Amino acid sequence: MSLPFPEHALRHALTQELHARAFEPVRAPVVVTHFAYHCGERRSGINVAHLLRLLETFGVDLPPAAEVGQYFFVNLGEARLRWERHTEFVTYGFSRVLSRKRAAANPFGDEPLAGLPSDWLAALPGLVVSAVQLVLESVQMPERSPAELMTVFAGNPVIGAEVAGGAGLAWSDQRIHSDGFGRVLLRDRGLTDAQAGRLVKRLLDLNTYRAMTLLGLPAAREVAFALSDAERRLADVAARMGRADGAGLGAGGAPAPSSERALLRELTDVAAEIESVAARTASRFDATAAYYQVVKQRLEQLRQQRIQGLPTFTEFLDARLAPAVSTCLATRRRQESLAERAARMTALLRARVEVRLQEQNRSLLNSMDRRARVQLRLQETVEGLSVVAISYYGLGLVGYLLKGIATAGVPIDPGIGTAVALPLVLAAVWLGLRRIKRRLQHDAEA
């Protein structure tokens, strides 16, 4: 149907984005096996292809790959699959009805991945960072005592809270058990199906984003030594730059060019090392900050109330996540600070090198000026000597001429004639040289 107004090309996509992380209603008792694998920011379609491979195994009609989008729901026999594609990880959630007998006896007793092809699991295009089994108990089941909770969580200390304003109870130990999965036990105390669906999704998101948040901590620890070494080298270069006297100083106390070149080369190496570290970790630390905000948002959405004697999810995660995130963010700020220091020191050293070059150029120009003045004096001296020498030879020729005339019988004294010709010859030679000099200067300027 054509619309009576022009429509933006992204209008439908933007509206659909509001529903990209939708939940499905859930009714207790149910068990959800959920895992997330880190696959990077790839757009090759390999994750969708892996999903379609699973659907083909279960004989499900395959949708076009382009229609899968960012999330996908489908029934796989007795299980319900929820698939989601995030920026750098993909999640699979398999939910199935749990028998009341099994839920009462041992809610986590079933094999989490039962029924899934082992070769398909082994070929996951990424590495699993979070795997959780969540059990939602119905309100008809008897309350569990603290001792029973300890048994359910293999004797580990338990955290928990009333959630959804008291309509549910949630417990976990935030540990990986022998089956490779974490455990979350959720009890229905009057949840609607929609509330249960939202609550299940938030608890699963909480575990996934908690794991993704902590991915930045090993990177922060890994680069700590490199940053400490870069900081030490920067301090050493700064001390050598600020030293007024010492080895490598040239005339007048100024640093020798070789010393400045060595400092600049070392500064460049340190700056390159800092940039290399930042390039490897900057995106990871930014992701850590973003995921931590999602974790805090999910914790707030749980609307927790304390269960006497147990720490809440917020207390437990804040005590452990906050220091890790602070370490990552402090490392990022340290990288930025070191990069700025290296840039300032490089600019300072380059400015000093430029000043040094300007001083050298000025000294060179002064030296050339002195040499030009000396050459001018020498030229003037040589010019005077040239006048004398040329006049001498000219007078010799005049003398020979006068002697020849006298020998021919002309009454003339060669000595007197030579004496009379001396000032004339000197003047002619001097004027001739001056004229030649002016012509050469004119040609040079032209």
Secondary structure as UniProt FT lines:
FT   TURN            9..10
FT   HELIX           11..17
FT   TURN            18..21
FT   STRAND          30..38
FT   HELIX           46..57
FT   TURN            58..59
FT   HELIX           65..67
FT   TURN            68..70
FT   STRAND          71..76
FT   TURN            77..78
FT   STRAND          79..85
FT   STRAND          89..97
FT   HELIX           100..105
FT   TURN            107..108
FT   TURN            112..115
FT   HELIX           118..122
FT   STRAND          127..137
FT   TURN            139..140
FT   HELIX           146..152
FT   TURN            153..155
FT   STRAND          159..163
FT   HELIX           164..166
FT   STRAND          168..172
FT   TURN            178..179
FT   STRAND          182..188
FT   HELIX           193..214
FT   HELIX           216..242
FT   TURN            247..248
FT   HELIX           251..253
FT   HELIX           257..301
FT   STRAND          305..306
FT   TURN            308..309
FT   HELIX           313..407
FT   TURN            408..409
FT   HELIX           414..445
//
